[in-house]
Amino acid sequence: MNKLLNVMDYKSYFDIPSGLTYFNTPGNGLMPKTHHQWRRRRDIDFFDPSSDLRDQQVVFIQEVKEALAAMFNCSEENVYCVPNFSFGYNALLGGLPSGTRFAILEEDYPSLNYPIISRGFPYKVVKSGDGNLEERILDIIRQGTVDVLLLSVVQYITGVKIDMEFIKTLKREFPALIVIGDATQYLGTEPFDFMESGFDAIGGSGYKWMMAGFGNGYMMLSDKLKKFLYSDALTRPRPTEAMWAHKSIIDTFFEPGHQDTLSHGTLLESVRFFDKLGLSNVKEHIDEVKGYAYEQFLERGWILPAVTERSCRSSLINLQVPQECYSALGAAGIKCFPRGTGIRIGIHLYNDKADVDYLVKILDKNIVR
């Protein structure tokens, strides 16, 4: 049963040392204490020669996929466990025809844009330096020279978040358009319904907002895109070995070998953790702290104009303060990271208004006006 917990209850799920304020989720999210307990028990069982965990890999990975499918409303058959987003994304690109035309966002994550450029796919770049991102995307799509829109749901440097309602509207106007999204900086912050989202593929790595550590990721595909991928391979002989009998052609590309059950099991624990709290409650908490933070930051002129002008704002924030402040923040026990023209922070479950007040206090003390 989902239950709205207060701020201190949320923070108590994490083992955060006294004197540390953690704002570096965009770089690497913290794991709940229960994850540590689960991983310790799992490792002990795995090292036991009499354990049958090694024989349950296929069944266990299926359990992970079922949990992801239930949380994000996607068919179980269309969810894939991958070691990270980049692996799943490159597997996806390998299934597209070489002449597929892309629209990519300026200064998007290199793991998205470079594989398009390096493979020689034709592409157009959407300028993203102001608050009119959706209008610029629409202008390019309406030219009729793009097959795929590729973007991060939240931009990793600026924190600009795509309007999710815009994606739905765009897909209704251009049903043939394939929309691919990187949700690494997004999923784990609010509810998400894949079937209703307008995305044909969305994936991510689990180590940031999903709080699941390294070595795990996910990819969700629409039925339409799944039928389109690797069409040439479908005409060729497939493996006949019994151990591959349960695999589809798509499976052989997205999940070609053995999976790390410890890493993917940690992702499963995160799904269960979010399910216990309720993603709507997670969103409510983040929105409350985020709203308070934006008030403080806007008052001081620390928000990028491209974000200030937008109605939808993410919990990844690039503070426009001198990067020389980074050492002072570190000395004060504040975990963050210099990115772009400022210092990047993220507001997640384990942050509260007191964390924001402390961050503002340290910055006010160190910025020469």
Secondary structure, DSSP 8 states (H G I E B T S, - for coil): ------HHHHHTTS---TT-EE--TTT-----HHHHHHHHHHHHHHH-TT--GGGGHHHHHHHHHHHHHHHHT--GGGEEEESSHHHHHHHHHTTS-TT--EEEETT--HHHHHHHHHTT--EEEE--SSS-HHHHHHHHHTTT--SEEEEESB-TTT-BB--HHHHHHHHHH-TT-EEEEE-TTTTTSS---HHHH--SEEEEETTSTT---SS-EEEEE-HHHHHHTTTTGGGS-----GGGTT--HHHHHHS-S---HHHHHHHHHHHHHHHHH-HHHHHHHHHHHHHHHHHHHHHTT-S-HHHHT-S-B-SEEEE-S-TTHHHHHHHTTEE-EEETTEEEEE--TT--HHHHHHHHHHHHHH---
